[in-house]
Amino acid sequence: MDSEAKIRRAIWEQLQYATIDRHHAWRLPVLANVDEHGLPQARTVVLREVQEASQRLIIYTDHRSPKALALAVNPSSVLVFWSKALSWQLRVSLSARIETRGEKVEQAWKTVLQTAAAADYLSPQTPGSPMPAHAGKPAEQPAFAIIIASVLSIDWLELGAEGHRRALLTADEFQWLVP
Ligand SMILES: Cc1cc2nc3c(=O)[nH]c(=O)nc-3n(C[C@H](O)[C@H](O)[C@H](O)COP(=O)(O)O)c2cc1C
């Protein structure tokens, strides 16, 4: 395998590990997008699933959250990953879609139900809204959604003591860049 193919392989392998290994730095990337006012937004999320064959990354969210609404209007987004252990940064350009129903959502919700995180999606209040004086009753329907983010390109940066390396990867191209 040439070095370009090896790098591509290693990137997808590490993304996959990050969904399994709780201590992998890439488990908690930052998701950035532009909101409906044209303003930048960024927040930490958990990388839940990686589908290399279809070049998709999966994140769970509350469909009432501002990011879910903003991504429905403008799907362009970026996930930024940094791993000190690898000395690798990834800036993944994405087109994100929100799914609130269907088999995939139901399956994911079943796994979340077995964790403490389930309560977040059953909260009667919308994320980011002012805290009410009295807690309401839990919502009857979970506000659970999945963000299906299709990878458009990956900007890979490796920091090295003897020099840095950088490349732009698309589905069928690999372009070395000046770091
Ligand atoms: C370690 C960590 C992990 C998080 N994981 C998620 C996540 O997987 N999905 C999510 O919607 N919010 C997650 N959050 C909360 C978001 O960072 C953010 O505060 C929230 O989603 C509201 O974002 P918004 O107002 O831009 O919609 C996480 C926060 C932290 C600190």
The ligand as a Gaussian input file, in Angstrom:
#p B3LYP/6-31G(d) Opt

LIG

0 1
 C      -18.233000      16.097000      26.416000
 C      -19.495000      16.604000      25.776000
 C      -20.187000      15.795000      24.888000
 C      -21.355000      16.252000      24.280000
 N      -22.005000      15.443000      23.375000
 C      -23.107000      15.895000      22.739000
 C      -23.743000      15.121000      21.724000
 O      -23.310000      14.010000      21.386000
 N      -24.827000      15.634000      21.114000
 C      -25.326000      16.864000      21.436000
 O      -26.310000      17.266000      20.826000
 N      -24.759000      17.637000      22.388000
 C      -23.653000      17.179000      23.037000
 N      -23.038000      17.958000      23.997000
 C      -23.626000      19.269000      24.323000
 C      -23.250000      20.274000      23.239000
 O      -21.874000      20.604000      23.348000
 C      -24.098000      21.545000      23.301000
 O      -23.912000      22.175000      24.547000
 C      -25.578000      21.252000      23.115000
 O      -25.785000      20.213000      22.166000
 C      -26.334000      22.491000      22.651000
 O      -25.793000      22.905000      21.421000
 P      -26.561000      23.917000      20.430000
 O      -27.151000      24.981000      21.335000
 O      -25.518000      24.440000      19.511000
 O      -27.633000      23.130000      19.718000
 C      -21.858000      17.532000      24.594000
 C      -21.137000      18.357000      25.466000
 C      -19.981000      17.899000      26.046000
 C      -19.234000      18.809000      26.983000

